[in-house]
């Protein structure tokens, strides 16, 4: 078979035409030291702060310390397989998480990877975990209530959409229960909830997810879990991942509630990280920027202006105190950033007052603007009544001869405490809260024995549901108190029938 020259030249021409040169330039460094979840690499001259880096075994890292000749890298995953001399290359991407509707109903880690065994998260959008908070002109003052379903909060320490309200207390005082009740109460309220569990046992997180599923709340909830068994960087990143997922909804005009449970453990993880990166320690061995750690997170909660779509992101950060000391370093830092705090006291919790909210130390700096008009009317004097009751209660222990008005105040206070008690996972719609508080503040409970208060409350709700549903609907739809004559007539009617029973 003879080889023809023209065939060969045409083949070569075709090959030359089809040739595509692809030059891939990789910025690659070398690991010079690794241990305790931190790697130090040499040779990544152009790396950005917070950039994602990839080790030769596929594990990701995040650039933190940018020094003259080396880069301190936080390893986001198992670090036992990474060795000195391994390659580490830049990705060119700043640390980001997947966002979007596809995450609803899922349990994910700080990187947005699924932990619930329901397959991959099919989302196409991502957002960087660090982004600037909305500016002053992009915001609107908080004016819409976020109903938690907890009587003591909605009446005394109201939370508004776009607010940052701190929940603070010792361990085992019912902080997570308040979070669960608030999420369960958002059903049909057009609210997306994100629960960020930081440094908790995986069994606890599983229990939370189970509770939310039972109440049908997982349909509008994302759970971000950085459990105690995960490396410190995952605990540090979890709240930022949660708020980035929430911002995607907020900037699309939706309402979001993000719960950080709890930021004490995030601060501890950040301290561990900073000490391993050899950053200088400050008070209580925390790094100097621990305040900025929380302020740049919580400032991203906002009620956006109408030009920006009027969405909102409400933050409920949790802080765990030691022996009720709210003047420690991290608690005072977070109190100074937030718009008020809900203080849970262990003494009240053990005395059976649950939720164990201390009305004296708790405050909402948004106040009445986060309440409907009806609630403002009935709960106006409640805080003062409760505070004077606590004072009198301490005083009354010493003397038995009390005048009539003091006895009446004590009796009203005992009934107030009883009314504000609430069972676990039993959030109450706002219209029913208004009805029972109306009965309390107008004296309908003064003659009722304290042990009968809960029964009175249940029967009152049943009575209104059956006979005066229109009054409840009016409070729900308009936010105003119905005609006082009608309300008093209904109350008197029930009060007489209750006495008879």
SVG drawing of the C-alpha trace seen along z (x, -y; Angstrom):
<svg xmlns="http://www.w3.org/2000/svg" viewBox="-73 -56 82 58">
<polyline fill="none" stroke="black" stroke-width="0.4" points="0.0,0.0 1.6,-3.3 1.4,-6.4 0.3,-9.5 1.9,-12.8 -1.3,-14.8 -3.2,-12.6 -0.6,-13.0 -0.5,-16.8 -4.3,-17.1 -4.3,-15.0 -1.7,-17.2 -3.6,-20.3 -6.8,-18.9 -4.9,-18.1 -3.4,-21.6 -6.9,-23.2 -8.5,-21.1 -5.7,-21.7 -6.8,-23.5 -4.2,-24.6 -5.4,-24.8 -3.0,-26.2 -4.0,-25.6 -2.3,-27.8 -2.4,-26.6 -1.2,-28.5 0.2,-25.7 1.8,-25.7 3.5,-23.1 2.4,-22.1 5.3,-22.7 3.5,-22.0 0.2,-20.4 -1.5,-19.5 -4.7,-20.1 -6.7,-21.1 -4.3,-23.8 -1.9,-23.6 0.9,-26.1 1.8,-26.3 4.6,-28.0 4.3,-29.4 0.8,-30.7 1.8,-34.3 -1.5,-35.6 -4.0,-33.8 -7.0,-35.9 -8.1,-36.1 -11.0,-33.6 -10.2,-31.8 -11.0,-28.1 -8.0,-25.9 -7.8,-22.3 -5.3,-19.8 -4.0,-16.9 -6.3,-14.4 -9.4,-16.5 -10.0,-18.0 -10.8,-21.7 -9.2,-24.4 -9.7,-28.1 -6.9,-30.7 -6.8,-32.6 -3.3,-34.0 -1.6,-35.7 2.0,-36.1 5.1,-37.2 6.3,-33.7 3.6,-31.4 -0.2,-31.0 -2.1,-29.7 -4.9,-27.4 -7.9,-26.1 -8.7,-22.6 -12.4,-22.0 -12.6,-18.2 -10.4,-15.3 -6.7,-16.3 -5.1,-13.0 -4.3,-12.2 -2.5,-15.5 1.3,-15.3 4.2,-17.7 5.2,-18.2 1.7,-17.7 0.5,-20.1 -2.2,-22.6 -3.8,-24.7 -6.0,-27.8 -9.5,-27.5 -10.0,-31.3 -13.3,-31.1 -14.0,-32.8 -15.6,-30.5 -19.3,-30.1 -22.4,-27.9 -25.2,-26.7 -28.5,-28.7 -32.1,-28.5 -35.5,-26.9 -34.0,-23.4 -32.4,-23.5 -35.8,-23.7 -36.5,-20.6 -32.9,-19.5 -30.2,-19.1 -26.8,-20.3 -23.3,-21.0 -21.4,-24.4 -20.5,-23.8 -24.0,-23.1 -23.4,-19.3 -26.3,-17.1 -26.3,-15.2 -29.8,-13.7 -29.2,-10.9 -31.8,-12.3 -29.3,-12.6 -27.5,-15.6 -28.9,-19.1 -29.9,-20.1 -29.2,-23.8 -27.4,-25.9 -26.9,-29.1 -24.2,-30.0 -23.5,-32.9 -20.2,-33.9 -20.4,-33.3 -19.0,-36.8 -20.9,-39.7 -21.5,-43.3 -24.5,-44.1 -27.3,-46.3 -26.5,-50.0 -28.5,-52.6 -30.4,-53.8 -31.3,-50.2 -33.1,-49.6 -36.5,-50.4 -37.3,-50.6 -38.7,-47.4 -42.5,-47.6 -44.0,-44.1 -44.4,-41.7 -42.8,-38.2 -45.2,-36.1 -43.3,-33.5 -46.4,-31.9 -44.9,-32.3 -47.2,-34.5 -44.4,-35.8 -42.4,-37.0 -45.1,-38.3 -46.6,-40.3 -43.5,-41.5 -40.5,-41.3 -41.9,-41.5 -39.8,-40.5 -40.2,-42.3 -39.3,-41.1 -35.7,-42.3 -34.8,-42.5 -31.8,-40.8 -33.1,-39.5 -30.6,-37.7 -31.8,-34.6 -29.5,-34.2 -29.4,-31.8 -27.6,-29.0 -27.5,-25.5 -30.8,-23.5 -33.1,-26.5 -35.2,-26.0 -33.4,-28.1 -33.8,-25.5 -37.4,-25.0 -38.1,-28.6 -36.4,-28.2 -38.6,-25.1 -41.8,-26.8 -41.0,-29.9 -40.3,-27.8 -43.4,-25.7 -45.5,-28.9 -44.3,-30.2 -46.6,-27.7 -48.8,-29.7 -47.0,-32.9 -45.0,-33.2 -41.7,-32.8 -38.7,-30.7 -36.7,-29.4 -33.1,-28.5 -31.9,-26.7 -28.1,-26.7 -26.9,-24.1 -23.3,-24.8 -21.3,-22.3 -24.4,-20.2 -24.6,-16.4 -25.8,-14.8 -28.5,-13.1 -29.8,-16.5 -29.9,-17.8 -31.7,-14.6 -34.3,-15.2 -34.8,-18.8 -35.4,-17.6 -37.8,-14.9 -39.8,-17.5 -40.0,-19.9 -41.1,-17.0 -43.8,-16.0 -45.3,-19.5 -44.9,-19.9 -42.3,-22.6 -39.5,-21.1 -41.4,-22.2 -40.2,-25.8 -37.0,-25.1 -33.3,-24.5 -31.2,-22.9 -27.4,-23.8 -25.6,-21.4 -22.0,-21.7 -22.0,-19.1 -19.5,-18.7 -17.6,-15.9 -16.8,-18.2 -13.5,-20.2 -13.5,-23.7 -13.5,-25.5 -16.9,-24.0 -18.3,-25.3 -16.9,-28.8 -18.4,-28.8 -21.9,-27.5 -23.6,-30.8 -22.2,-32.5 -23.4,-29.7 -26.9,-30.0 -27.2,-33.8 -26.0,-33.5 -28.8,-31.0 -31.2,-33.4 -30.0,-36.4 -30.9,-34.8 -34.5,-34.7 -34.4,-38.2 -33.1,-39.9 -36.0,-38.2 -38.5,-40.0 -39.2,-37.1 -39.1,-36.9 -36.5,-34.8 -35.9,-33.8 -32.3,-32.6 -31.6,-31.0 -28.0,-30.6 -27.8,-27.9 -25.4,-29.0 -22.8,-31.6 -20.8,-30.8 -19.6,-27.6 -18.8,-29.4 -16.6,-31.9 -14.8,-28.9 -14.2,-27.3 -12.9,-30.6 -10.6,-31.0 -9.2,-27.5 -8.7,-28.3 -7.0,-31.6 -4.6,-30.1 -3.6,-27.4 -3.0,-30.0 -0.7,-31.7 -2.8,-34.9 -2.2,-36.9 -4.7,-36.1 -6.6,-38.8 -9.1,-38.7 -10.0,-35.1 -7.6,-34.0 -10.1,-35.1 -8.5,-36.9 -8.9,-40.7 -11.5,-40.5 -14.0,-38.3 -16.4,-41.2 -16.2,-41.7 -16.8,-37.9 -20.3,-38.4 -21.0,-42.0 -20.5,-41.3 -22.8,-38.3 -25.6,-39.9 -25.6,-43.2 -26.7,-41.2 -30.1,-40.9 -32.3,-43.7 -35.7,-44.9 -35.1,-46.0 -36.6,-49.2 -39.4,-49.0 -37.0,-49.8 -35.0,-46.7 -38.0,-44.4 -39.1,-44.8 -37.7,-41.4 -36.5,-40.8 -34.0,-38.6 -34.6,-38.3 -31.8,-36.9 -32.3,-35.0 -28.7,-34.4 -28.4,-32.2 -25.7,-32.7 -25.0,-30.2 -24.0,-31.9 -22.1,-30.3 -24.1,-30.6 -26.3,-33.4 -23.3,-35.8 -24.5,-38.1 -21.6,-40.4 -19.0,-38.0 -17.0,-38.8 -19.0,-37.1 -22.5,-37.8 -21.8,-41.6 -20.4,-41.7 -23.5,-40.2 -25.9,-42.2 -24.3,-45.4 -24.8,-44.3 -28.4,-43.1 -31.7,-45.0 -32.6,-43.5 -32.4,-40.2 -34.6,-37.5 -33.0,-36.3 -33.9,-32.8 -33.3,-32.1 -32.6,-28.7 -34.3,-29.5 -37.6,-30.2 -37.1,-27.1 -36.6,-24.8 -39.6,-26.5 -41.8,-25.3 -42.2,-28.7 -41.7,-27.7 -40.7,-29.4 -38.3,-30.7 -38.2,-34.3 -37.0,-36.9 -39.2,-39.9 -37.0,-42.3 -33.7,-41.6 -35.3,-41.0 -35.9,-43.9 -36.9,-44.5 -35.4,-47.7 -38.0,-47.7 -40.9,-47.5 -44.5,-48.3 -43.7,-48.8 -43.3,-45.0 -46.8,-44.4 -50.3,-44.5 -52.6,-47.2 -54.7,-44.7 -51.7,-43.2 -50.4,-46.7 -53.7,-47.6 -54.0,-44.4 -50.3,-44.0 -49.5,-47.6 -49.3,-47.3 -48.2,-43.7 -44.4,-44.3 -44.9,-46.8 -47.4,-44.5 -44.9,-41.6 -42.0,-43.7 -43.9,-45.1 -45.2,-41.6 -41.6,-40.2 -40.7,-43.1 -43.7,-42.5 -43.2,-38.8 -39.7,-39.2 -41.1,-41.7 -44.2,-39.6 -42.1,-36.7 -41.1,-38.8 -44.5,-40.2 -47.9,-38.5 -50.0,-41.7 -50.6,-43.0 -53.1,-45.6 -55.9,-44.9 -54.2,-46.6 -51.0,-44.7 -52.8,-41.4 -54.7,-42.2 -51.4,-43.0 -49.9,-39.7 -53.0,-37.8 -52.9,-39.4 -49.1,-38.7 -49.6,-35.0 -52.2,-34.7 -50.0,-36.7 -47.2,-34.2 -49.6,-31.3 -51.1,-32.7 -47.6,-33.2 -46.7,-29.6 -46.9,-27.5 -46.4,-23.8 -43.7,-22.5 -44.3,-22.8 -47.7,-24.5 -47.3,-27.9 -50.4,-30.0 -51.9,-32.2 -51.8,-35.9 -55.6,-36.3 -55.9,-33.7 -53.0,-35.4 -54.9,-38.7 -58.1,-37.1 -56.5,-35.5 -54.4,-38.6 -57.6,-40.7 -59.2,-38.4 -56.2,-38.8 -55.8,-42.5 -59.5,-43.3 -59.7,-41.3 -61.7,-38.2 -59.1,-35.9 -58.8,-37.7 -61.4,-35.4 -60.2,-32.2 -58.0,-29.9 -54.4,-29.8 -54.6,-26.1 -57.7,-26.6 -56.1,-29.3 -54.9,-26.8 -58.3,-25.1 -59.9,-28.6 -57.6,-29.4 -58.4,-26.2 -62.2,-26.5 -62.1,-30.2 -60.5,-29.3 -63.0,-26.5 -65.9,-28.9 -64.6,-31.6 -64.0,-29.0 -67.5,-27.8 -69.5,-30.9 -67.5,-34.0 -65.2,-32.9 -65.9,-36.3 -64.2,-38.2 -61.0,-36.0 -61.1,-36.4 -61.4,-40.2 -58.2,-40.3 -56.4,-38.1 -57.4,-40.0 -57.3,-43.6 -54.8,-43.5 -57.2,-45.7 -59.2,-44.9 -62.9,-44.3 -65.6,-46.5 -65.1,-46.5 -68.8,-46.1 -69.0,-42.8 -65.8,-41.5 -66.9,-42.3 -70.3,-40.7 -68.6,-37.5 -66.2,-37.5 -69.0,-38.0 -71.0,-35.2 -68.1,-32.8 -67.1,-33.9 -70.6,-33.1 -70.6,-29.7 -67.1,-28.9 -68.1,-29.8 -71.0,-27.5 -68.9,-24.5"/>
</svg>
